[in-house]
């Protein structure tokens, strides 16, 4: 059996180089999958972006409830303000208004 002796001044750079080589070969984490919005949610995001001039990527959409006629009611957050968005199954926004405190 042969023992490899490395001078102390070369040991640290050799270990760092080996760690970097192993790290470069490591499997990369998968990219997160983008969130797919429903047509109704997208209609609310589009309306919020038009009203507030906010970046669509920074707009949040949360389902609140639905109506008897099938319309969906969403709470939309854009530019620091919450809005109520009512949208039909055909993705037509019928109401978009700022939420007021009770």
C-alpha positions as CSV (number, residue, x, y, z in Angstrom):
1,X,0.0,0.0,0.0
2,X,1.4,3.4,-1.0
3,X,0.7,6.4,1.2
4,X,0.7,9.7,-0.6
5,X,2.2,12.5,1.4
6,X,1.3,16.1,0.5
7,X,3.2,19.0,1.9
8,X,1.1,21.1,4.3
9,X,1.3,24.2,2.1
10,X,-0.5,22.3,-0.7
11,X,-3.0,20.5,1.4
12,X,-5.6,23.3,1.8
13,X,-5.6,24.3,-1.9
14,X,-5.9,20.7,-2.9
15,X,-8.8,20.1,-0.6
16,X,-10.5,23.3,-1.8
17,X,-10.0,22.4,-5.5
18,X,-11.4,18.9,-4.9
19,X,-14.5,20.4,-3.1
20,X,-15.0,22.8,-6.0
21,X,-14.7,20.0,-8.6
22,X,-17.2,17.9,-6.7
23,X,-19.6,20.9,-6.3
24,X,-19.5,21.7,-10.0
25,X,-20.5,18.2,-10.8
26,X,-23.5,18.2,-8.4
27,X,-27.0,18.0,-9.7
28,X,-28.6,21.4,-10.0
29,X,-32.0,22.0,-8.3
30,X,-34.9,22.0,-10.7
31,X,-36.3,25.4,-11.7
32,X,-39.7,26.1,-10.0
33,X,-42.6,25.6,-12.2
34,X,-44.5,28.8,-13.0
35,X,-47.9,29.2,-11.6
36,X,-50.6,28.7,-14.2
37,X,-53.5,31.1,-13.7
38,X,-57.1,30.2,-14.8
39,X,-58.6,32.4,-17.4
40,X,-60.7,34.1,-14.7
41,X,-57.6,34.8,-12.5
42,X,-55.7,36.1,-15.5
43,X,-58.6,38.5,-16.4
44,X,-58.4,39.9,-12.8
45,X,-54.6,40.3,-13.1
46,X,-55.0,42.1,-16.4
47,X,-57.6,44.5,-14.9
48,X,-55.4,45.1,-11.8
49,X,-52.4,45.8,-14.0
50,X,-54.4,48.3,-16.1
51,X,-55.8,50.1,-13.1
52,X,-52.7,50.3,-11.0
53,X,-49.9,50.1,-13.5
54,X,-48.4,47.4,-11.3
55,X,-46.1,44.7,-12.7
56,X,-48.4,41.6,-13.3
57,X,-45.8,39.4,-11.7
58,X,-46.3,41.2,-8.4
59,X,-50.1,41.0,-8.4
60,X,-51.7,38.3,-6.1
61,X,-55.0,36.6,-6.8
62,X,-56.9,34.7,-4.1
63,X,-60.3,33.1,-4.7
64,X,-62.9,34.4,-2.2
65,X,-66.3,32.9,-3.2
66,X,-68.6,32.2,-6.1
67,X,-72.0,33.5,-6.9
68,X,-75.2,31.6,-7.8
69,X,-74.7,32.5,-11.4
70,X,-71.3,30.9,-11.5
71,X,-69.2,34.1,-11.3
72,X,-66.1,33.9,-9.2
73,X,-65.1,36.5,-6.7
74,X,-61.4,37.1,-6.2
75,X,-59.4,39.3,-3.8
76,X,-56.6,40.9,-5.8
77,X,-53.6,42.5,-4.2
78,X,-51.8,45.1,-6.4
79,X,-49.6,48.1,-5.5
80,X,-50.3,47.7,-1.8
81,X,-54.1,47.8,-2.2
82,X,-56.6,45.0,-2.1
83,X,-59.4,44.9,-4.7
84,X,-62.5,42.7,-5.3
85,X,-62.7,41.3,-8.7
86,X,-65.9,39.5,-10.0
87,X,-65.4,37.6,-13.2
88,X,-67.8,35.4,-15.2
89,X,-67.0,31.8,-16.3
90,X,-66.2,33.4,-19.7
91,X,-63.4,35.5,-18.2
92,X,-65.3,38.8,-18.4
93,X,-64.7,41.1,-15.5
94,X,-68.1,42.5,-14.3
95,X,-66.8,44.3,-11.2
96,X,-63.4,45.6,-10.0
97,X,-63.3,47.8,-6.9
98,X,-61.0,48.6,-4.0
99,X,-61.8,46.9,-0.8
100,X,-62.8,49.4,1.9
101,X,-62.3,48.8,5.6
102,X,-65.5,48.1,7.6
